[in-house]
Amino acid sequence: MQVIEFTLAERDNYLIQIEEQIRAKRKLLLDKRRVLKKTVKENRFLQNVKKDYDAYHQYIVKQKQDQIQSMNLLHHYIDDIMISGKMTEKDIEQSRKEKQSILKEIDTIKHTLDKIIQEE
């Protein structure tokens, strides 16, 4: 396995590209699901395909809910560490930044989850 090292900016750009690809794939699948939902009324044979897409949709929703729960656990863990009082001022400042980053990520995930649920 080849290990590729990126600078911080390159890594961020790479992650942004991956997220855009994931979003595009999710949109494509949700669009297909919407078309199938309309078509299934006309064709009984597509019901099994629709069930598969529905199961995938539920999987995405569950995955997003799990991500939110995990991010909340991280947020509370950082709170607990900060309260313990065994951190330097620099560590506390870094922890505050991490908490802000986690809260921003939670908002992003919630927004994505809301969009997925509205697609139903």
PAKEPA-734748 format. One record per atom (N, C-alpha, C, CB): x, y, z; residue in three letters; atom name. Coordinates in steps of 0.001 Angstrom, whole numbers. Last residue first. Glycine has a CB too. Layout:
BEGIN
u,v,w,minu,lotor
X,Y,Z,ALA,CA
...
This chain:
BEGIN
u,v,w,minu,lotor
-37891,12432,783,GLU,N
-38827,11310,828,GLU,CA
-40126,11615,161,GLU,C
-39084,10906,2230,GLU,CB
-36308,14634,952,GLU,N
-36389,13991,-364,GLU,CA
-37431,12864,-377,GLU,C
-35012,13436,-766,GLU,CB
-36121,15304,3583,GLN,N
-37087,16045,2778,GLN,CA
-37277,15419,1402,GLN,C
-36645,17489,2631,GLN,CB
-33983,13679,4334,ILE,N
-35325,13358,4833,ILE,CA
-36391,14080,4003,ILE,C
-35458,13744,6328,ILE,CB
-31889,15047,3087,ILE,N
-32182,13658,2723,ILE,CA
-33596,13292,3135,ILE,C
-31172,12695,3377,ILE,CB
-31956,17509,4383,LYS,N
-32184,17453,2952,LYS,CA
-32550,16041,2510,LYS,C
-30952,17938,2202,LYS,CB
-31352,16673,7015,ASP,N
-32636,17326,6734,ASP,CA
-32961,17263,5235,ASP,C
-32608,18800,7213,ASP,CB
-28734,15744,6589,LEU,N
-29784,14814,7007,LEU,CA
-31163,15401,6722,LEU,C
-29647,14478,8505,LEU,CB
-27446,18157,6002,THR,N
-27479,17086,5010,THR,CA
-28596,16103,5323,THR,C
-26130,16356,4955,THR,CB
-27801,19421,8479,HIS,N
-28344,20029,7262,HIS,CA
-28470,18975,6165,HIS,C
-27448,21203,6784,HIS,CB
-26368,17697,10136,LYS,N
-27805,17874,10348,LYS,CA
-28471,18458,9104,LYS,C
-28061,18783,11562,LYS,CB
-23795,18080,9092,ILE,N
-24409,16753,9013,ILE,CA
-25927,16864,9182,ILE,C
-23812,15809,10089,ILE,CB
-23421,20796,9746,THR,N
-23346,20344,8354,THR,CA
-24049,19005,8181,THR,C
-21883,20233,7901,THR,CB
-23588,20697,12543,ASP,N
-24559,21487,11777,ASP,CA
-24590,21047,10312,ASP,C
-24222,22988,11870,ASP,CB
-21323,19124,13048,ILE,N
-22653,18641,13442,ILE,CA
-23729,19389,12659,ILE,C
-22876,18818,14973,ILE,CB
-19322,20875,12150,GLU,N
-19535,19607,11451,GLU,CA
-20905,19013,11794,GLU,C
-18420,18608,11808,GLU,CB
-19566,22863,14095,LYS,N
-19798,23201,12688,LYS,CA
-20074,21928,11886,LYS,C
-18579,23962,12096,LYS,CB
-18847,21410,16358,LEU,N
-20199,21969,16261,LEU,CA
-20545,22343,14822,LEU,C
-20333,23199,17166,LEU,CB
-16169,20863,15681,ILE,N
-17116,19761,15852,ILE,CA
-18548,20277,15727,ILE,C
-16908,19067,17224,ILE,CB
-15086,23444,15695,SER,N
-15045,22642,14473,SER,CA
-16061,21504,14534,SER,C
-13633,22080,14247,SER,CB
-15459,24096,18351,GLN,N
-16122,24893,17319,GLN,CA
-16180,24116,16009,GLN,C
-15392,26237,17114,GLN,CB
-13771,22182,19523,LYS,N
-15203,22170,19826,LYS,CA
-15982,22947,18776,LYS,C
-15465,22757,21220,LYS,CB
-11307,23041,18522,GLU,N
-11812,21729,18136,GLU,CA
-13324,21640,18382,GLU,C
-11074,20618,18912,GLU,CB
-11097,25470,19875,LYS,N
-11157,25457,18414,LYS,CA
-11721,24139,17915,LYS,C
-9768,25699,17812,LYS,CB
-10948,24502,22489,ARG,N
-12061,25380,22101,ARG,CA
-12229,25405,20586,ARG,C
-11833,26809,22631,ARG,CB
-8526,23145,22336,SER,N
-9764,22402,22595,SER,CA
-10983,23226,22206,SER,C
-9852,21999,24076,SER,CB
-6756,25267,22035,GLN,N
-6891,24286,20951,GLN,CA
-8178,23490,21111,GLN,C
-5678,23333,20922,GLN,CB
-7111,26439,24553,GLU,N
-7457,27191,23350,GLU,CA
-7640,26251,22162,GLU,C
-6373,28238,23039,GLU,CB
-6121,24357,26160,ILE,N
-7509,24799,26314,ILE,CA
-7970,25556,25070,ILE,C
-7660,25689,27567,ILE,CB
-3465,24283,25355,ASP,N
-4326,23113,25137,ASP,CA
-5804,23499,25219,ASP,C
-4010,22011,26171,ASP,CB
-2643,26797,26294,LYS,N
-2568,26493,24858,LYS,CA
-3471,25305,24511,LYS,C
-1106,26192,24441,LYS,CB
-2915,26436,29016,GLU,N
-3746,27446,28361,GLU,CA
-3779,27204,26849,GLU,C
-3218,28872,28671,GLU,CB
-2908,22896,29722,THR,N
-2272,24199,29640,THR,CA
-3220,25163,28941,THR,C
-915,24114,28894,THR,CB
-4967,20854,31833,MET,N
-4548,21308,30510,MET,CA
-3860,22662,30612,MET,C
-5752,21388,29554,MET,CB
-6423,19760,33869,LYS,N
-5053,19289,33680,LYS,CA
-4503,19716,32325,LYS,C
-4992,17770,33814,LYS,CB
-9120,20208,34328,GLY,N
-8154,21170,34821,GLY,CA
-6707,20763,34632,GLY,C
-8398,21413,36244,GLY,CB
-11472,18946,33624,SER,N
-10541,18226,34505,SER,CA
-9436,19129,35039,SER,C
-9922,17051,33762,SER,CB
-12723,20465,31731,ILE,N
-13142,20635,33123,ILE,CA
-12155,19989,34082,ILE,C
-14532,20046,33334,ILE,CB
-11590,19487,29400,MET,N
-11340,20883,29772,MET,CA
-11682,21120,31242,MET,C
-12158,21837,28875,MET,CB
-12640,16909,29370,ILE,N
-11191,17093,29477,ILE,CA
-10873,18513,29927,ILE,C
-10500,16790,28130,ILE,CB
-15369,17469,29039,ASP,N
-14895,16761,30230,ASP,CA
-13397,16955,30447,ASP,C
-15212,15272,30117,ASP,CB
-15336,18687,26485,ASP,N
-15815,19423,27665,ASP,CA
-15270,18791,28948,ASP,C
-17367,19450,27699,ASP,CB
-14498,16492,24982,ILE,N
-13617,17660,25076,ILE,CA
-14026,18521,26264,ILE,C
-13658,18490,23767,ILE,CB
-16798,14922,25321,TYR,N
-15498,14428,25791,TYR,CA
-14519,15588,25954,TYR,C
-14923,13377,24809,TYR,CB
-18718,16400,23997,HIS,N
-18827,16240,25445,HIS,CA
-17514,15750,26054,HIS,C
-19955,15267,25784,HIS,CB
-17729,16109,21356,HIS,N
-17926,17433,21941,HIS,CA
-17967,17349,23475,HIS,C
-19227,18069,21402,HIS,CB
-17872,13352,21016,LEU,N
-16575,14038,20985,LEU,CA
-16662,15409,21658,LEU,C
-16085,14194,19534,LEU,CB
-20662,13054,21122,LEU,N
-19816,12393,22119,LEU,CA
-18435,13045,22182,LEU,C
-19678,10894,21798,LEU,CB
-21366,14484,18821,ASN,N
-21799,14975,20134,ASN,CA
-20985,14340,21253,ASN,C
-23291,14691,20347,ASN,CB
-20285,12785,16915,MET,N
-19735,14136,17049,MET,CA
-20150,14747,18390,MET,C
-20206,15035,15877,MET,CB
-21946,10562,17277,SER,N
-20505,10447,17518,SER,CA
-19871,11828,17720,SER,C
-19823,9717,16344,SER,CB
-24443,11627,16499,GLN,N
-24253,11107,17853,GLN,CA
-22760,11022,18199,GLN,C
-24916,9719,17993,GLN,CB
-23906,12209,13830,ILE,N
-24269,13288,14752,ILE,CA
-24028,12838,16194,ILE,C
-25754,13710,14553,ILE,CB
-23452,9619,12863,GLN,N
-22391,10618,12798,GLN,CA
-22669,11757,13779,GLN,C
-22253,11166,11364,GLN,CB
-25983,8478,13230,ASP,N
-24836,7946,13977,ASP,CA
-23669,8937,13986,ASP,C
-24382,6605,13372,ASP,CB
-27397,9976,11345,GLN,N
-27765,10070,12760,GLN,CA
-26626,9555,13642,GLN,C
-29064,9273,13039,GLN,CB
-26119,9081,9027,LYS,N
-26024,10498,9406,LYS,CA
-26388,10688,10880,LYS,C
-26948,11362,8514,LYS,CB
-26922,6387,9065,GLN,N
-25506,6738,9092,GLN,CA
-25319,8191,9533,GLN,C
-24870,6513,7709,GLN,CB
-29694,6625,8815,LYS,N
-29123,6032,10032,LYS,CA
-27653,6416,10172,LYS,C
-29272,4491,10011,LYS,CB
-29802,7713,6207,VAL,N
-30365,8447,7351,VAL,CA
-29753,7939,8657,VAL,C
-31911,8302,7389,VAL,CB
-28651,5606,4749,ILE,N
-28008,6932,4765,ILE,CA
-28502,7734,5964,ILE,C
-28294,7705,3444,ILE,CB
-30562,3595,5239,TYR,N
-29174,3400,5646,TYR,CA
-28450,4740,5745,TYR,C
-28448,2473,4658,TYR,CB
-32787,4642,3980,GLN,N
-32824,4472,5432,GLN,CA
-31407,4284,5996,GLN,C
-33715,3265,5808,GLN,CB
-31817,4453,1336,HIS,N
-32180,5756,1913,HIS,CA
-32182,5686,3440,HIS,C
-33568,6211,1399,HIS,CB
-31612,1708,1061,TYR,N
-30402,2534,983,TYR,CA
-30656,3907,1601,TYR,C
-29938,2685,-484,TYR,CB
-34302,1067,1210,ALA,N
-33385,539,2228,ALA,CA
-32095,1348,2238,ALA,C
-33079,-958,1970,ALA,CB
-35176,2349,-1104,ASP,N
-35695,2778,195,ASP,CA
-34782,2307,1326,ASP,C
-37123,2243,407,ASP,CB
-33817,833,-3007,TYR,N
-33498,2255,-2861,TYR,CA
-34005,2801,-1529,TYR,C
-34101,3058,-4019,TYR,CB
-35120,-1627,-2559,ASP,N
-33671,-1513,-2391,ASP,CA
-33249,-56,-2194,ASP,C
-32947,-2110,-3603,ASP,CB
-37730,-938,-3221,LYS,N
-37434,-1365,-1850,LYS,CA
-35936,-1260,-1564,LYS,C
-37920,-2812,-1618,LYS,CB
-37399,-482,-5957,LYS,N
-37760,635,-5077,LYS,CA
-37459,286,-3621,LYS,C
-39254,996,-5241,LYS,CB
-36940,-3071,-6776,VAL,N
-35880,-2081,-6947,VAL,CA
-36137,-887,-6026,VAL,C
-35789,-1621,-8428,VAL,CB
-39438,-4155,-6197,ASN,N
-38254,-4672,-5518,ASN,CA
-37082,-3701,-5621,ASN,C
-37860,-6025,-6101,ASN,CB
-41079,-2654,-7943,GLN,N
-41253,-2529,-6498,GLN,CA
-40035,-3055,-5730,GLN,C
-42510,-3278,-6057,GLN,CB
-41002,-3050,-10624,LEU,N
-39994,-2149,-10059,LEU,CA
-40103,-2028,-8538,LEU,C
-40120,-774,-10688,LEU,CB
-43185,-4515,-11299,PHE,N
-41891,-5191,-11270,PHE,CA
-40792,-4319,-10660,PHE,C
-41496,-5606,-12673,PHE,CB
-45344,-2815,-11547,ARG,N
-45189,-3586,-10309,ARG,CA
-43822,-4244,-10187,ARG,C
-46259,-4643,-10228,ARG,CB
-45530,285,-12789,ASN,N
-44907,-1001,-13071,ASN,CA
-44623,-1754,-11766,ASN,C
-43605,-804,-13876,ASN,CB
-46661,2621,-11983,GLU,N
-47019,2122,-13303,GLU,CA
-46513,706,-13550,GLU,C
-46479,3046,-14362,GLU,CB
-45567,3078,-9561,LYS,N
-47029,3052,-9633,LYS,CA
-47493,2460,-10953,LYS,C
-47602,4462,-9456,LYS,CB
-42928,3319,-10149,VAL,N
-43385,2082,-9520,VAL,CA
-44909,1969,-9540,VAL,C
-42876,2004,-8082,VAL,CB
-42464,5889,-11051,THR,N
-42597,4820,-12034,THR,CA
-43189,3554,-11435,THR,C
-41255,4512,-12648,THR,CB
-42175,7382,-8749,LYS,N
-43241,7712,-9694,LYS,CA
-43523,6541,-10627,LYS,C
-42869,8958,-10507,LYS,CB
-39991,6110,-7608,LYS,N
-41214,6257,-6824,LYS,CA
-42408,6553,-7731,LYS,C
-41051,7373,-5779,LYS,CB
-38050,6458,-9539,LEU,N
-38597,5119,-9305,LEU,CA
-39907,5181,-8548,LEU,C
-37599,4263,-8541,LEU,CB
-37546,9164,-9185,VAL,N
-38095,8702,-10465,VAL,CA
-38722,7326,-10286,VAL,C
-36993,8658,-11561,VAL,CB
-36475,9062,-6587,ARG,N
-37674,9858,-6848,ARG,CA
-38350,9405,-8150,ARG,C
-37317,11361,-6923,ARG,CB
-34197,7533,-7042,ARG,N
-35233,7047,-6123,ARG,CA
-36550,7764,-6382,ARG,C
-34798,7246,-4655,ARG,CB
-32744,9217,-8661,LYS,N
-33210,7944,-9203,LYS,CA
-34327,7375,-8337,LYS,C
-32048,6940,-9306,LYS,CB
-32221,11198,-6765,ASP,N
-32998,11520,-7964,ASP,CA
-33566,10248,-8586,ASP,C
-32126,12276,-8992,ASP,CB
-30655,9749,-4997,LEU,N
-31948,10264,-4538,LEU,CA
-32840,10655,-5711,LEU,C
-31743,11467,-3615,LEU,CB
-28445,9237,-6653,LEU,N
-29239,8132,-6120,LEU,CA
-30607,8595,-5639,LEU,C
-28497,7457,-4981,LEU,CB
-27566,11869,-7144,LEU,N
-27939,11000,-8247,LEU,CA
-28831,9863,-7761,LEU,C
-26691,10441,-8932,LEU,CB
-26959,12679,-4534,LYS,N
-28010,13372,-5284,LYS,CA
-28486,12508,-6434,LYS,C
-27506,14730,-5810,LYS,CB
-24850,10915,-3971,ARG,N
-26062,10854,-3160,ARG,CA
-27220,11514,-3900,ARG,C
-25839,11533,-1792,ARG,CB
-23006,11832,-5888,LYS,N
-23491,10446,-5950,LYS,CA
-24797,10308,-5171,LYS,C
-22427,9466,-5391,LYS,CB
-22575,14440,-4947,ALA,N
-23094,14228,-6301,ALA,CA
-23682,12822,-6442,ALA,C
-21980,14447,-7346,ALA,CB
-21525,13906,-2390,ARG,N
-22766,14657,-2531,ARG,CA
-23400,14429,-3908,ARG,C
-22507,16150,-2309,ARG,CB
-19169,12602,-3149,ILE,N
-20166,11894,-2345,ILE,CA
-21516,12577,-2478,ILE,C
-19739,11832,-864,ILE,CB
-17878,14681,-4485,GLN,N
-18215,13466,-5210,GLN,CA
-19283,12671,-4468,GLN,C
-16969,12610,-5422,GLN,CB
-17548,16469,-2368,GLU,N
-18352,16866,-3520,GLU,CA
-18779,15644,-4333,GLU,C
-17568,17845,-4407,GLU,CB
-15843,14971,-717,GLU,N
-17178,15326,-229,GLU,CA
-18093,15733,-1386,GLU,C
-17087,16468,802,GLU,CB
-13582,14921,-2391,ILE,N
-14255,13672,-2032,ILE,CA
-15681,13962,-1567,ILE,C
-13468,12921,-928,ILE,CB
-12928,17645,-2432,GLN,N
-13265,16953,-3672,GLN,CA
-14023,15656,-3391,GLN,C
-11995,16659,-4478,GLN,CB
-12330,18013,277,ILE,N
-13443,18764,-317,ILE,CA
-13887,18089,-1616,ILE,C
-13033,20245,-584,ILE,CB
-10062,16415,503,LEU,N
-11271,16065,1251,LEU,CA
-12500,16774,690,LEU,C
-11099,16413,2730,LEU,CB
-8320,17889,-1143,TYR,N
-8635,16502,-1470,TYR,CA
-9930,16065,-777,TYR,C
-7471,15577,-1063,TYR,CB
-8161,20268,291,ASN,N
-8713,20275,-1063,ASN,CA
-9129,18876,-1485,ASN,C
-7696,20844,-2055,ASN,CB
-6934,19273,2643,ASP,N
-8249,19908,2707,ASP,CA
-8914,19927,1330,ASP,C
-8126,21339,3256,ASP,CB
-4501,18387,1568,ARG,N
-5407,17431,2209,ARG,CA
-6813,18001,2265,ARG,C
-4917,17076,3627,ARG,CB
-3422,20786,716,GLU,N
-3704,19741,-268,GLU,CA
-4690,18730,298,GLU,C
-2407,19036,-697,GLU,CB
-3132,22072,3205,ALA,N
-4013,22653,2181,ALA,CA
-4387,21608,1128,ALA,C
-3331,23866,1505,ALA,CB
-1272,20384,4460,LEU,N
-2587,20598,5055,LEU,CA
-3570,21140,4020,LEU,C
-2486,21561,6246,LEU,CB
247,18226,2034,THR,N
286,19373,2927,THR,CA
-1121,19552,3457,THR,C
808,20671,2203,THR,CB
327,14657,2097,PHE,N
-192,15916,1591,PHE,CA
140,17028,2570,PHE,C
-1712,15831,1354,PHE,CB
1720,11595,1143,GLU,N
1680,12676,2133,GLU,CA
1245,13960,1445,GLU,C
3067,12863,2824,GLU,CB
682,8341,678,ILE,N
860,9638,36,ILE,CA
736,10708,1107,ILE,C
-182,9861,-1111,ILE,CB
1749,5096,618,VAL,N
1352,6185,1497,VAL,CA
1687,7497,804,VAL,C
2057,6083,2887,VAL,CB
617,2146,-879,GLN,N
1417,3340,-1015,GLN,CA
873,4449,-115,GLN,C
1451,3795,-2473,GLN,CB
846,-1176,0,MET,N
0,0,0,MET,CA
886,1231,0,MET,C
-959,3,1214,MET,CB
